[in-house]
Amino acid sequence: MRPAPVAVTVNTVMAANALLVRIRGISPRKVDVVLAAVLVAGAVAAVGGSKHAAAVALIAAAVATGTVGLRRRAPLPSVAVTVGAILVLALSDPSADETVPGIAALLVFYTLGRTGVARGQTAPKGALPQERCVVVDSGAFMGYPAMYLRVPDASGFVFPQAFQCVGLGLGAAIGAAVARPERVTVCAVGDGGLLMALPDLETLGRLGLRMVVVVYNDAAYGAEVHHFRPMGIPVELAQFPPTDFAALAEAAGCRGATIRSVEDLSVVREWVEGSDRPLVLDAKVDPDICAEWLEEAFRGH
């Protein structure tokens, strides 16, 4: 039986991409040079008839494209390279067993590069002090903070997901901030979870703790939406009108900011440089994006 080279290739480049994304200080220009070289190699391999080599090279190009997209504010270079890579791969031989999974990998990594949620993680983590405690509530968003926000030690990560309860994050974050006042506390919470814990927002403002609250606001209980909608089950009960958490934060004595782009995250640096109030970021995220770990979990249901 012939081995499945594409599966091996995809697994390898996924691991390589995870490593690349974590390397500090990659120059976008250098990545562009590598990306262009890989793309040219893929085109040459396709023209020469080496379909598998073309697939490997172009999947690698997709990995680099995702990396560029994660590190840049504008995804246009990712768009151009991805479209070019898809065309070269498809033209090499549409019947080749590498073509379909190769195109799928390109689309996956391009999505990683363009997703506002993923790109939005890279700006605040560079602005926040390294001495921090990250507290994560439960919800459709919960993998992103663990993936993109580093902590200095094990005690810097608090995950109060008792029986997958939603709404415990802010209360736990207040406890962490009181226990470790020398650290900045970052509380990651969904809009549904924060709506369940609004009284804690008043406590946060009254205590004036050194904390940033990141609200992943998709106007829904996102996990339920992504779970049941593909089954054809109505999800209106899991969706609700948009909530202005920035205004609620200001009313509770915190500083509130609405985040709709990476540029809006400049407020984090301003807050770090000097503020006597907790900061609440109402981050508007795309409600149609389902995180990869949720898709994998739901496949088993």
C-alpha positions as a Markdown table, in Angstrom:
| # | Residue | x | y | z |
|---|---|---|---|---|
| 1 | Met | 0.0 | 0.0 | 0.0 |
| 2 | Arg | 1.3 | 3.4 | -0.9 |
| 3 | Pro | 1.9 | 5.7 | 2.1 |
| 4 | Ala | 0.0 | 8.9 | 2.5 |
| 5 | Pro | 2.7 | 11.5 | 2.0 |
| 6 | Val | 0.3 | 14.5 | 2.3 |
| 7 | Ala | -0.8 | 13.5 | 5.8 |
| 8 | Val | 2.8 | 13.3 | 6.9 |
| 9 | Thr | 3.6 | 16.6 | 5.2 |
| 10 | Val | 0.7 | 18.4 | 6.8 |
| 11 | Asn | 1.5 | 17.1 | 10.3 |
| 12 | Thr | 5.1 | 18.2 | 9.9 |
| 13 | Val | 4.4 | 21.7 | 8.6 |
| 14 | Met | 1.8 | 22.2 | 11.3 |
| 15 | Ala | 4.4 | 21.5 | 14.0 |
| 16 | Ala | 6.8 | 23.8 | 12.1 |
| 17 | Asn | 4.3 | 26.6 | 12.0 |
| 18 | Ala | 3.6 | 26.3 | 15.7 |
| 19 | Leu | 7.4 | 26.7 | 16.3 |
| 20 | Leu | 7.7 | 29.6 | 13.8 |
| 21 | Val | 4.8 | 31.6 | 15.4 |
| 22 | Arg | 6.6 | 31.5 | 18.8 |
| 23 | Ile | 10.0 | 32.8 | 17.5 |
| 24 | Arg | 10.5 | 36.3 | 18.7 |
| 25 | Gly | 11.6 | 39.1 | 16.3 |
| 26 | Ile | 11.1 | 37.5 | 12.9 |
| 27 | Ser | 11.6 | 40.2 | 10.3 |
| 28 | Pro | 8.6 | 40.3 | 7.9 |
| 29 | Arg | 11.0 | 41.1 | 5.0 |
| 30 | Lys | 13.0 | 37.9 | 5.7 |
| 31 | Val | 9.7 | 35.9 | 5.9 |
| 32 | Asp | 8.7 | 37.4 | 2.5 |
| 33 | Val | 12.0 | 36.2 | 1.0 |
| 34 | Val | 11.5 | 32.7 | 2.3 |
| 35 | Leu | 7.9 | 32.7 | 1.2 |
| 36 | Ala | 8.7 | 33.8 | -2.3 |
| 37 | Ala | 11.5 | 31.2 | -2.6 |
| 38 | Val | 9.1 | 28.4 | -1.5 |
| 39 | Leu | 6.4 | 29.6 | -3.9 |
| 40 | Val | 8.9 | 29.6 | -6.8 |
| 41 | Ala | 10.1 | 26.1 | -5.9 |
| 42 | Gly | 6.5 | 24.9 | -5.8 |
| 43 | Ala | 5.8 | 26.4 | -9.3 |
| 44 | Val | 9.0 | 24.9 | -10.7 |
| 45 | Ala | 8.2 | 21.5 | -9.2 |
| 46 | Ala | 4.7 | 21.6 | -10.6 |
| 47 | Val | 5.9 | 22.5 | -14.1 |
| 48 | Gly | 8.5 | 19.8 | -14.0 |
| 49 | Gly | 5.8 | 17.2 | -13.2 |
| 50 | Ser | 6.8 | 16.5 | -9.6 |
| 51 | Lys | 3.3 | 16.8 | -8.1 |
| 52 | His | 4.2 | 15.7 | -4.6 |
| 53 | Ala | 7.1 | 18.1 | -4.4 |
| 54 | Ala | 4.8 | 20.9 | -5.5 |
| 55 | Ala | 2.3 | 19.9 | -2.9 |
| 56 | Val | 4.9 | 19.9 | -0.2 |
| 57 | Ala | 6.4 | 23.3 | -1.3 |
| 58 | Leu | 3.0 | 24.9 | -1.5 |
| 59 | Ile | 1.7 | 23.6 | 1.8 |
| 60 | Ala | 4.9 | 25.1 | 3.3 |
| 61 | Ala | 4.1 | 28.3 | 1.6 |
| 62 | Ala | 0.7 | 28.3 | 3.3 |
| 63 | Val | 2.4 | 27.8 | 6.6 |
| 64 | Ala | 4.6 | 30.8 | 6.0 |
| 65 | Thr | 1.5 | 32.7 | 4.8 |
| 66 | Gly | -0.2 | 32.0 | 8.1 |
| 67 | Thr | 2.8 | 33.1 | 10.0 |
| 68 | Val | 3.0 | 36.4 | 8.0 |
| 69 | Gly | -0.7 | 37.0 | 8.6 |
| 70 | Leu | -0.3 | 36.5 | 12.3 |
| 71 | Arg | 2.6 | 39.0 | 12.5 |
| 72 | Arg | 1.1 | 41.7 | 10.3 |
| 73 | Arg | -1.8 | 43.9 | 10.7 |
| 74 | Ala | -2.9 | 43.7 | 7.0 |
| 75 | Pro | -3.6 | 40.2 | 5.5 |
| 76 | Leu | -3.3 | 41.3 | 1.8 |
| 77 | Pro | 0.1 | 39.6 | 1.3 |
| 78 | Ser | -1.5 | 36.4 | 2.6 |
| 79 | Val | -4.3 | 36.7 | 0.2 |
| 80 | Ala | -2.1 | 37.1 | -2.9 |
| 81 | Val | 0.3 | 34.3 | -2.0 |
| 82 | Thr | -2.5 | 31.9 | -1.0 |
| 83 | Val | -4.4 | 32.5 | -4.3 |
| 84 | Gly | -1.2 | 32.0 | -6.3 |
| 85 | Ala | -0.3 | 28.8 | -4.4 |
| 86 | Ile | -3.8 | 27.4 | -5.0 |
| 87 | Leu | -3.6 | 28.1 | -8.7 |
| 88 | Val | -0.2 | 26.5 | -9.1 |
| 89 | Leu | -1.2 | 23.4 | -7.1 |
| 90 | Ala | -4.4 | 22.9 | -8.9 |
| 91 | Leu | -2.8 | 23.4 | -12.3 |
| 92 | Ser | -0.1 | 20.8 | -11.6 |
| 93 | Asp | -2.6 | 18.0 | -11.8 |
| 94 | Pro | -6.2 | 18.3 | -10.5 |
| 95 | Ser | -6.4 | 14.5 | -10.2 |
| 96 | Ala | -3.4 | 14.1 | -8.0 |
| 97 | Asp | -4.0 | 12.8 | -4.5 |
| 98 | Glu | -2.0 | 15.7 | -3.1 |
| 99 | Thr | -4.2 | 18.4 | -4.7 |
| 100 | Val | -7.3 | 18.4 | -2.5 |
| 101 | Pro | -5.6 | 18.1 | 0.9 |
| 102 | Gly | -3.0 | 20.5 | -0.2 |
| 103 | Ile | -5.6 | 23.1 | -1.1 |
| 104 | Ala | -7.4 | 22.4 | 2.2 |
| 105 | Ala | -4.1 | 23.0 | 4.1 |
| 106 | Leu | -3.6 | 26.3 | 2.2 |
| 107 | Leu | -7.1 | 27.5 | 3.2 |
| 108 | Val | -6.6 | 26.5 | 6.8 |
| 109 | Phe | -3.4 | 28.3 | 7.2 |
| 110 | Tyr | -4.6 | 31.4 | 5.3 |
| 111 | Thr | -7.6 | 31.4 | 7.8 |
| 112 | Leu | -5.1 | 31.3 | 10.6 |
| 113 | Gly | -3.4 | 34.3 | 9.2 |
| 114 | Arg | -6.5 | 36.4 | 8.6 |
| 115 | Thr | -8.6 | 35.6 | 11.7 |
| 116 | Gly | -9.0 | 38.7 | 13.8 |
| 117 | Val | -9.1 | 36.6 | 17.0 |
| 118 | Ala | -5.7 | 35.1 | 16.4 |
| 119 | Arg | -4.0 | 38.3 | 15.1 |
| 120 | Gly | -5.5 | 40.2 | 18.1 |
| 121 | Gln | -3.6 | 38.1 | 20.6 |
| 122 | Thr | -0.1 | 39.2 | 19.4 |
| 123 | Ala | -0.5 | 42.9 | 20.1 |
| 124 | Pro | -1.5 | 42.9 | 23.8 |
| 125 | Lys | 1.0 | 40.2 | 24.8 |
| 126 | Gly | 3.8 | 42.4 | 23.7 |
| 127 | Ala | 2.4 | 45.4 | 25.6 |
| 128 | Leu | 1.8 | 43.6 | 28.9 |
| 129 | Pro | 4.5 | 43.0 | 31.5 |
| 130 | Gln | 5.9 | 39.5 | 31.6 |
| 131 | Glu | 5.1 | 39.2 | 35.3 |
| 132 | Arg | 1.5 | 38.4 | 34.9 |
| 133 | Cys | -1.2 | 36.0 | 35.8 |
| 134 | Val | -3.6 | 34.8 | 33.1 |
| 135 | Val | -7.1 | 33.6 | 34.2 |
| 136 | Val | -9.3 | 31.9 | 31.7 |
| 137 | Asp | -13.1 | 31.5 | 31.9 |
| 138 | Ser | -14.9 | 28.7 | 30.1 |
| 139 | Gly | -16.3 | 29.1 | 26.6 |
| 140 | Ala | -15.7 | 28.9 | 22.8 |
| 141 | Phe | -12.7 | 31.3 | 23.1 |
| 142 | Met | -10.8 | 29.6 | 25.9 |
| 143 | Gly | -8.0 | 28.0 | 23.8 |
| 144 | Tyr | -6.8 | 31.4 | 22.5 |
| 145 | Pro | -5.4 | 32.8 | 25.7 |
| 146 | Ala | -3.6 | 29.6 | 26.5 |
| 147 | Met | -2.1 | 29.6 | 23.0 |
| 148 | Tyr | -1.0 | 33.2 | 22.7 |
| 149 | Leu | -0.5 | 34.6 | 26.3 |
| 150 | Arg | 2.6 | 33.3 | 28.1 |
| 151 | Val | 3.0 | 33.2 | 31.8 |
| 152 | Pro | 6.2 | 33.2 | 33.9 |
| 153 | Asp | 5.4 | 30.1 | 35.9 |
| 154 | Ala | 2.7 | 27.5 | 36.7 |
| 155 | Ser | 1.1 | 29.7 | 39.3 |
| 156 | Gly | 0.6 | 32.4 | 36.6 |
| 157 | Phe | -2.1 | 30.4 | 34.9 |
| 158 | Val | -5.5 | 29.9 | 36.5 |
| 159 | Phe | -8.2 | 27.9 | 34.8 |
| 160 | Pro | -11.3 | 27.7 | 37.0 |
| 161 | Gln | -13.3 | 25.5 | 34.7 |
| 162 | Ala | -15.2 | 23.5 | 37.3 |
| 163 | Phe | -17.6 | 21.2 | 35.5 |
| 164 | Gln | -17.2 | 23.5 | 32.5 |
| 165 | Cys | -19.2 | 26.3 | 34.3 |
| 166 | Val | -19.3 | 29.6 | 32.5 |
| 167 | Gly | -18.9 | 32.8 | 34.5 |
| 168 | Leu | -16.3 | 31.9 | 37.1 |
| 169 | Gly | -13.4 | 33.7 | 35.4 |
| 170 | Leu | -13.7 | 37.2 | 36.7 |
| 171 | Gly | -14.3 | 36.2 | 40.3 |
| 172 | Ala | -11.2 | 34.0 | 40.2 |
| 173 | Ala | -9.2 | 36.7 | 38.5 |
| 174 | Ile | -10.1 | 39.2 | 41.3 |
| 175 | Gly | -8.8 | 36.6 | 43.8 |
| 176 | Ala | -5.6 | 36.2 | 41.8 |
| 177 | Ala | -5.1 | 39.9 | 41.6 |
| 178 | Val | -5.6 | 40.3 | 45.4 |
| 179 | Ala | -3.2 | 37.4 | 46.1 |
| 180 | Arg | -0.5 | 38.6 | 43.7 |
| 181 | Pro | -0.7 | 42.4 | 43.6 |
| 182 | Glu | 2.9 | 42.7 | 42.1 |
| 183 | Arg | 1.6 | 41.0 | 38.9 |
| 184 | Val | -0.7 | 42.3 | 36.2 |
| 185 | Thr | -3.7 | 40.0 | 36.0 |
| 186 | Val | -5.3 | 39.2 | 32.6 |
| 187 | Cys | -8.8 | 37.9 | 32.7 |
| 188 | Ala | -10.0 | 36.2 | 29.5 |
| 189 | Val | -13.8 | 35.8 | 29.4 |
| 190 | Gly | -16.6 | 35.5 | 26.9 |
| 191 | Asp | -19.5 | 37.9 | 26.7 |
| 192 | Gly | -21.9 | 35.2 | 28.0 |
| 193 | Gly | -19.6 | 34.5 | 31.0 |
| 194 | Leu | -19.2 | 38.2 | 31.8 |
| 195 | Leu | -23.0 | 38.8 | 31.7 |
| 196 | Met | -23.3 | 36.1 | 34.3 |
| 197 | Ala | -20.7 | 37.9 | 36.5 |
| 198 | Leu | -21.6 | 41.5 | 36.2 |
| 199 | Pro | -21.7 | 42.1 | 40.0 |
| 200 | Asp | -18.0 | 41.1 | 40.0 |
| 201 | Leu | -17.3 | 44.0 | 37.5 |
| 202 | Glu | -18.4 | 46.5 | 40.2 |
| 203 | Thr | -16.1 | 44.7 | 42.7 |
| 204 | Leu | -13.3 | 45.0 | 40.3 |
| 205 | Gly | -13.8 | 48.8 | 39.8 |
| 206 | Arg | -14.3 | 49.4 | 43.5 |
| 207 | Leu | -11.0 | 47.6 | 44.4 |
| 208 | Gly | -9.1 | 49.3 | 41.6 |
| 209 | Leu | -7.1 | 46.2 | 40.9 |
| 210 | Arg | -4.2 | 46.0 | 38.4 |
| 211 | Met | -6.1 | 43.9 | 35.8 |
| 212 | Val | -7.0 | 43.7 | 32.1 |
| 213 | Val | -10.2 | 42.0 | 31.3 |
| 214 | Val | -10.4 | 40.8 | 27.7 |
| 215 | Val | -14.0 | 40.1 | 26.6 |
| 216 | Tyr | -14.4 | 37.9 | 23.5 |
| 217 | Asn | -17.7 | 39.3 | 22.4 |
| 218 | Asp | -19.5 | 37.3 | 19.7 |
| 219 | Ala | -23.0 | 38.2 | 21.0 |
| 220 | Ala | -23.7 | 34.5 | 21.8 |
| 221 | Tyr | -22.9 | 31.5 | 23.8 |
| 222 | Gly | -20.5 | 30.6 | 21.0 |
| 223 | Ala | -19.8 | 27.0 | 21.9 |
| 224 | Glu | -23.5 | 26.1 | 21.8 |
| 225 | Val | -23.9 | 27.9 | 18.5 |
| 226 | His | -21.0 | 26.1 | 16.9 |
| 227 | His | -22.2 | 22.8 | 18.4 |
| 228 | Phe | -25.8 | 22.8 | 17.4 |
| 229 | Arg | -26.0 | 24.9 | 14.2 |
| 230 | Pro | -24.2 | 22.3 | 12.0 |
| 231 | Met | -26.9 | 19.8 | 13.2 |
| 232 | Gly | -29.6 | 22.0 | 11.9 |
| 233 | Ile | -30.9 | 22.8 | 15.4 |
| 234 | Pro | -32.1 | 26.4 | 15.9 |
| 235 | Val | -29.6 | 28.4 | 18.0 |
| 236 | Glu | -31.5 | 31.7 | 18.5 |
| 237 | Leu | -31.8 | 31.0 | 22.3 |
| 238 | Ala | -28.0 | 30.9 | 22.5 |
| 239 | Gln | -27.6 | 34.3 | 20.7 |
| 240 | Phe | -28.4 | 37.8 | 22.1 |
| 241 | Pro | -28.2 | 41.4 | 21.1 |
| 242 | Pro | -24.7 | 43.1 | 21.2 |
| 243 | Thr | -23.6 | 44.3 | 24.6 |
| 244 | Asp | -21.6 | 47.4 | 25.2 |
| 245 | Phe | -19.1 | 46.1 | 27.8 |
| 246 | Ala | -17.0 | 49.2 | 27.5 |
| 247 | Ala | -19.9 | 51.3 | 28.8 |
| 248 | Leu | -20.7 | 48.8 | 31.5 |
| 249 | Ala | -17.0 | 48.9 | 32.6 |
| 250 | Glu | -17.0 | 52.7 | 32.8 |
| 251 | Ala | -20.2 | 52.6 | 34.8 |
| 252 | Ala | -18.6 | 50.2 | 37.3 |
| 253 | Gly | -15.5 | 52.4 | 37.8 |
| 254 | Cys | -13.2 | 50.7 | 35.3 |
| 255 | Arg | -11.7 | 52.0 | 32.1 |
| 256 | Gly | -13.6 | 50.6 | 29.1 |
| 257 | Ala | -12.5 | 50.3 | 25.5 |
| 258 | Thr | -14.1 | 48.8 | 22.4 |
| 259 | Ile | -11.7 | 46.8 | 20.2 |
| 260 | Arg | -12.5 | 46.4 | 16.5 |
| 261 | Ser | -9.0 | 46.3 | 15.1 |
| 262 | Val | -5.4 | 45.6 | 16.1 |
| 263 | Glu | -4.8 | 49.4 | 16.0 |
| 264 | Asp | -7.4 | 49.8 | 18.8 |
| 265 | Leu | -5.2 | 47.8 | 21.1 |
| 266 | Ser | -2.9 | 50.8 | 21.6 |
| 267 | Val | -5.0 | 51.5 | 24.6 |
| 268 | Val | -3.2 | 48.6 | 26.3 |
| 269 | Arg | 0.2 | 50.3 | 26.1 |
| 270 | Glu | -1.4 | 53.5 | 27.4 |
| 271 | Trp | -2.9 | 51.7 | 30.3 |
| 272 | Val | 0.4 | 50.0 | 31.2 |
| 273 | Glu | 2.2 | 53.3 | 31.2 |
| 274 | Gly | 0.0 | 54.7 | 33.8 |
| 275 | Ser | -3.6 | 54.1 | 35.0 |
| 276 | Asp | -5.2 | 53.7 | 38.4 |
| 277 | Arg | -8.3 | 51.8 | 37.0 |
| 278 | Pro | -8.7 | 48.3 | 35.7 |
| 279 | Leu | -9.0 | 48.0 | 31.9 |
| 280 | Val | -11.9 | 46.2 | 30.2 |
| 281 | Leu | -11.4 | 45.5 | 26.5 |
| 282 | Asp | -14.7 | 44.7 | 24.7 |
| 283 | Ala | -13.2 | 42.8 | 21.7 |
| 284 | Lys | -15.7 | 42.3 | 18.9 |
| 285 | Val | -14.9 | 38.9 | 17.4 |
| 286 | Asp | -16.3 | 37.1 | 14.3 |
| 287 | Pro | -19.2 | 34.9 | 15.5 |
| 288 | Asp | -18.9 | 32.5 | 12.6 |
| 289 | Ile | -15.3 | 31.4 | 13.4 |
| 290 | Cys | -15.2 | 28.0 | 15.2 |
| 291 | Ala | -12.0 | 27.3 | 16.9 |
| 292 | Glu | -10.2 | 24.1 | 15.8 |
| 293 | Trp | -10.3 | 22.5 | 19.2 |
| 294 | Leu | -14.1 | 22.9 | 19.3 |
| 295 | Glu | -14.5 | 21.3 | 15.9 |
| 296 | Glu | -12.4 | 18.4 | 17.0 |
| 297 | Ala | -14.4 | 18.0 | 20.3 |
| 298 | Phe | -17.7 | 18.2 | 18.5 |
| 299 | Arg | -16.8 | 15.6 | 16.0 |
| 300 | Gly | -16.9 | 13.1 | 18.8 |
| 301 | His | -20.5 | 13.9 | 19.8 |
